[in-house]
Amino acid sequence: MKLKTQTMNISMANSKIRFSYYFIILLLGGVLFTTHSNGQSVASGHGVVLLYHHVSTKTPASTSISPEKFSEHMAYLKQHHSVVPLKMLVENIQDGTPLPKDAVAITFDDGYQNILENAHPILKKYDFPYTVFINPDLIGKESHQLDWSQIKKMAKQGVSFANHTRIHKHLLIDNEQSDWLNTTMKNIEHAEQSIKNNSDFDLKYLAYPYGEYNESLSHAIVKNGFVGFGQHSGAISKHSDFGALPRFPAAGIYANLDTLKVKMNSLDMPVTNKSVNNPQRSRTNRKVSQSIQVNLDDMHKSQLACFFSGQAIDITWQENTFSYTVEKPLPSGRSRVNCTAPSIAHSGKYYWFSQPWFVPDENNNWPD
C-alpha cells in the first residue's frame, strides 16, 4: 500500500511537471506570436510614396530619370513591393485599414508629356496605378504639358490626377501680406474645381510646388478637407502630418536604386511632438535647433542618426526626446534634416524622419 501511494505521488508530480512545461511553452509561444503579429501590424500601417517629374534624357538632370533607369525601378517594385493607388495608401492609413505588404504609391509632379510618352508604357506593362499632380491652367497651353484629352484617356487606364495649384508658382511669395493665405487657398480651390470640371477627379490632394509650405498653409488645407504632399523624404503612417506628407524623390541624384531600396523599405518615425513645426525661416532666423519626441517601442535608440547636407550632425537624448542643432545658418532655398533609426522587430527596415526648411534669398525671393 505504501509503495502504491509513493507511485501515485510520483505520477502526480510528473503530471504537474509536464503540465507546467507545456504551459510555459504555450505562454512563450503566445508571447512570440503576439510580438510577431504586432510587428506585422506595425508594418502594415506604413506606406511609401515615390516622387518623379521627368522621365527623359532631354530634360533638366536634377528632376529627370532616364526611361531605362525608370524601367529598372519599376521592375524592382514589381518583384519586391505592392504598388497601390495613392488614394488607397492615404485612406487605409487614415482609417487604420492594413495595407498590403511593403506598400508603395507612385506619383509625378507637373503633368509633362514625357510621362505619357516614356513612363506610361512601362507602368502599363506592370499594371501599376499612379497619380500625376497637374497645374490645370497650363494643361494644353504649353507644348511640354499634357492636354485634357490625353488626361481623360490616361484616366481610363488607371491613372489618377490631382492638384499642383494653378500655374506652379512659389506659394510662399508675399506670405507676409495679410490676404496671402486667403488668396493662396483660392488658388488651390480654383485648381481643384478646374481638375474636377475637366477630368472628374476631385481627390483634394495637393502637391506643393517645389515642396514649399509653411505651418499656416498646411493647417489651412487640412481645415478645408485637403491632404498635402511635400518633397521631403520619409514614409507615411498615422503619426504623419496630413497637411504635409513626405515623398521620396526618385530622380536626379536620388535615382540610384541601391539607396532607393532602403528608402522604399522604410517606416515612418513615430513622432509624438516637435519643438518647431514651421519649416519657413526668415533671412534673419536661419539658425535652427529642434527637439523631437518619439515612441521608442520599436526603435533602436542608440543607433539613431541625423544628417544635414549629407553630413552627420550631433544629437542628444533626454528620455524619449532627441535634439539637434544645425551649426551653420540655413542656405537660401530648400534644405532638410533627415534622421533614421533601425526597427527592432523588422530587420532591414529603418524609421525615417525628415524636417524640411525653406529660406528666401537676400532679395526675399524663393529660388527655383
N, C-alpha and C positions, 0 to 999 in steps of 0.2 A: 504493500500500500504506500509506504514511504517513497519507494523507487518510482511508483506510478505518479505520485504527486510531484516529485522532482522533475520527471519527464514532462509533465504538463506545464510546469512553471517555465522550463527551458523553451518549450514550444511557444508559449505565450510571449516570452521575451524576444524570441526570434521573430515572431509576427510583428511585435511592436517595432523592432529594428527595421524590418522590411518596410513597414508602413511609413516610418519616419524617413527612410531612404527615398521611397517613391514620392513622398510628399515634398521633400527637398527638391528632387528632380523636377517635379511638376511646377513647383514655385519658381525655380530658376528658369525653367522653360517659359513660364508666363512672363517673367521679367524680360527675358531676352526677346520674346515675341513682341511684347509691348514696346520695347526700345526700338526694335526693327520697324514696327508699324508706325510709331511716332516719327521715325526718321523718314519713312516713305511719305507720310502725311506732310511733313515739313517741305520736302522737295516738290510735292505736287501743288503746293501753294505759291510756287515761284515760277516766273517766266522771263524770257529774254526777248528784247526787240532789237533787230538789226536795222541800221540806217545806211541807205545808199543814196547817191544822187545820179551821177552819170555812169552808164555802162558803155564805155567808148575809149578809144586810144587817141581821139582827136579833141578832147575837151580838157579843161584845167586839171592838172595832175592831182591837186590837193583834194578834189571831190570826185575823182574818177577811178574806175576799176575796169580793166580790160574784159571783154567778153569771155576770154579763155580763163582768166582768174575767177570771174564770177561763176562760170560753169563749175570750176573746182570747188568753190564754196557750196554750191547747191548740191553737188554730188556727195560732199561730206555730210551735209544736213540730211539728205535722204537716208544715209546709212546709219547716222548716229543720233538723230533728233526727231521730234514730232513737230512738223511745221503746221501751225494753226492760224486761222484768221485772227487779225488784231482784235476784232470785236469779241471773239471768244476768249482770248487771253485776258483782256481787260475785265470783261463781265464775270468770268469764272473767279478771278481773284477777288473782285468786289463782293461777289455773292458767297464766297467760301466754297465753291464747287471745285473739286480736284481737277487739275489739268492733266493731259497726257504726259507721260514721262519725258523729261527734258524738252519742254515746250519752247518753241521759238516762233516769233512772228517777224515777217519781212516787210519793211517799209522803204519808200522812196520819197524824197523831197523834190519839189519843183516841176513835176509834170513834163519832163523832157521827151522829145521824140525818140531819143535813143533807148529809152526804157521800153517802148513798144518794139523798136527795130531789133535791139540786141538782147535785152533781158527777158522780154515776154516769151519768146520761143523756148528759152531754157527753162523758165518757170513752168510753162505749159507742159513741157516734156516730163517734168516730175509731178505735175498736177498740184503745184504749190499755190495756195492763196497768197495774195499780197495787197498792200494798201499804198496808194500814191497820194501824197499831200500836195494839193494844187492851189495856184493863185488864179481864181476864176476870171479876173479882169485881164489876164494875159493869155488865157486859153483861146487858141485860134487867131490870136493877134500877132504872135511872133513866130517866125519860121521854125525855131528850135523847140516850140511848145506843141503839145498835143492839141487837137481840136475836139469839139464836143461830140462829133460823130465817132471819132476814134475811141473816146472815153466810153460812149454807150456800147460799142462793140466789145471793148475790153471788159466792161461790167458784166456782159452776158457770159463771159468766160471765167468768171470768178474773181475779178479784180474789184476792189472797193476804192472809193475816192473820198478824201477828207480835206479839211480846211488848213490852208497855209497863209491865210489872210489874203486881201485883195490883190496886192501888187508886190509883195516881198520886200517891203522896206523895213528898216530897223525900228522895232516897236518902241524902243526906249528914247527915241528922238523927242525932244521937248517934254520929257516926262516931268519937268518942274512946273509946267503950266497947270493951272487949276482945272482945266477941262480935258487934260490929257487922257485920263482913264476913261471918261465917258466917250471921247472921240475914238479911242482905240477899241473899245467894246463895240461901237457902232460899225467900225471897220470889220471886225470879226463876225458880227451878226449879219452884215451885208454879204460877206463872202459865203457864209453858211447858207443863206437863202438862195444865192445865185447857184451854188452847187446843187441844192435841192431842186431848183427850178429846171436845171439843165440835165441832171443825171438821176434824180430821185434819191440821191444819197443825203442823209441827214444824221450822220453819226454823232455830230457835235464833238468831234475830236479835232484838236488844234495843235499843229506843229509850229512852234515859234520860229519865225525866220531867224537864221543864224543861231538858233537855240537860245536867244536872249529874252529875258523876262525879269521882272522884279516881284517882290512879295505882294505888292498891291495888285498887280495884274494876275498873278496865279490865283490869288484868293477870289478875284472878281470873276474869272472864268468858271471856277468851281461853283460859285454862287449862282451863275447863270446857266448851270447844267452842262458845262463842257468838261472834257478831260484834256489836260495839256501834256505835250511831249517836248522835251528839250533835246539837246545834243550832247549832254554829259553822259558818262558811261555808268553802267550798272544794270542789275536785274530788277524785277518788279515783284512786289508782294503786297500783302495787306498793310504793311508798315509804310509803304511808299506814299509820297505826296502826289495825289492825283491831279494836282494843278501843274505839276512839272515832272512827269515821269521820265526816267532815263532811257536812252537808246545807245547801243554800242555802234559807233561809226565803224564801217567795214570797208571803206575805200581809201584811196590815197595811201598815206603811211600806215594806216590801220588794216590794210588788206592782207597782211601776212597771215596765212591760215594757221600756222603753228601757234601764234599768240592769240588768234581769234578763237581757237578751240577752247582755250581756258576761259575766255570771256563768255562763250556760248554755254558753258557748263557752270556758270556762276549762280550764286544765290544772293538775294537782297539782304544786306546787313540790317538786322532788326533794331533800327534806331528808334528810341523812345523819346528823345529830346535833343535839341541843338541850342547852343547858346546864341548863335547867329543864324537867322533864317533868310535874310535878304541878300541875294547874290550881287546886287548892284552896289558899286562903290564909287565914290566921287574921286576927283583928282587929288583932293587934299586928305583922303582917308583910304590910302592904299596898303596900309599895313594890316594884316589880318591874323587873328587868333580865333580859334573855335574849340569848344568843348562839345563832345558828342556822347550822349548816354545810350548804352546799348543793352540788349538782353544777351547774357553770356552763356545761356544754357547749352548752345551747340557750337560755340566758337572757341578756338584755341587762343586765349587772351594773350599769351606770351609771344605768339607769332604774328600779331597784328603789325602791319607796316603801312606807312603813309608816304606818298610821293607827290612832288610838285615839279613840273617841267622835267620829268624823267629822273629826278634826283630824290633819294630818300630824305625825309625830314624827321626830326626828333619828335617823339611823342612821350607823354607822361600819363600814368594811370592814377586815378583815385577811385577805388572800388570798381564800379561798373561804368565809369566815365573816363574817356581818353581825351587828351587835349593836344593841339599842335599850334605852332606859330610859323608863319612864312616870314623869314627874316628880312627879305628884300621887299621893297614896295611892288605891288602887283603891276604887271605891264599893261599898256593900253590894249583894249580889245578883250578877248576871251581867254581865260585860263581856268584851271581846275586843280583841286586836290583830290587824289584818289587814295583810298585806304582799303586794304584787303586783309582777311584772316581766314585760315583754313577751317572747314567744318570738322567737327568731332565725329559725327555719325556718317558723313558722306565723304569717303576717301576721294581725293582728287577735286573736290568742289571747294570754291572759295566764296566767302561772303564779301560783298563789294559795296563800298560807299563812295560816292562822288559828289563833291561840292563845287559847282561852277562859280566863277567870279567874273563880273563884267565891269570894265572901266573905260570911260570915254578918253579920247586923246586930248592933247593940250588945247585944241580948238573946240573942245566939248562935242566932237563928232564921234560916231561909232564906226570903227573900221570894219570893212568887209572881211 
